[in-house]
Amino acid sequence: MAGYVYIMTNQPYGTLYTGSTSDLLRRVGEHKAGAVDGFTKRYKLDRLVYYEGYGEIVDAIERELRIKRWRRRWKIALIERANPTWADLAELL
């Protein structure tokens, strides 16, 4: 896959962060290590609870921007359809 959209959290039903990347494994590692200052580091968002792969990074970015405009309950429903236990999907990468 050339691009991914993903959602990170700090706990089930906690703070949500939606992002996109061309290298999901690297980017999730950065979140877990708190390597980049900002929102995800401040709120300790280190649990990957959702992701989608795309053939082109521009498609992942477009999807990211759409999801960011969604209501919180829609994001939670998206996560729970794919990951009802809010497991850390990074362990599967």
Stockholm file with secondary structure:
# STOCKHOLM 1.0

chainA/1-93         MAGYVYIMTNQPYGTLYTGSTSDLLRRVGEHKAGAVDGFTKRYKLDRLVYYEGYGEIVDAIERELRIKRWRRRWKIALIERANPTWADLAELL
#=GR chainA/1-93 SS CCEEEEEEESSTTSCEEEEEESCHHHHHHHHHHTCSCSHHHHTTCCEEEEEEEESSHHHHHHHHHHHHTSCHHHHHHHHHHHCTTCCCGGGGC
#=GC SS_cons        CCEEEEEEESSTTSCEEEEEESCHHHHHHHHHHTCSCSHHHHTTCCEEEEEEEESSHHHHHHHHHHHHTSCHHHHHHHHHHHCTTCCCGGGGC
//
